[in-house]
Amino acid sequence: MRTLAKTLHDSAGDVSEALRLVKGMAGESALAEWAGKSATVFKDESSGVPKNLRKLEKPYGCGDALADF
């Protein structure tokens, strides 16, 4: 149980970090400096990523509750 709790806790941290990085890369100021087709494709392709990462935060966040158990 402790191993599973730690794995879930660590995964939640990884998801939070990925979400922070993606939001930073997709921010308006970052995209304003990045021009051309690659910026357009990145913006289009990555638009759903923050939403999908947020969906992972809650299930992985249960590691703390499992550790308390």
Steps between C-alpha positions, in 0.01 A plus 500: 500500500781739584668433167177565313436817702850629422464415131167684480639796694805521273282471190277783624811716537612411148158588360497834683847583368402403144189716526706796620748459214233462232315805626825695490579391146147571379473838669429799281836664574689183406302455180540866411876443480454182299374564148426298192339170419662315790341740752160460339524121495622489859214719618242291313640162604565586864175679578344193668807401698437715813143368527620140470778552754255654748291182468802302625575717802209381711542121457875517555445736792329218690848373591495723807169354616631149439814577704281624788305176486 
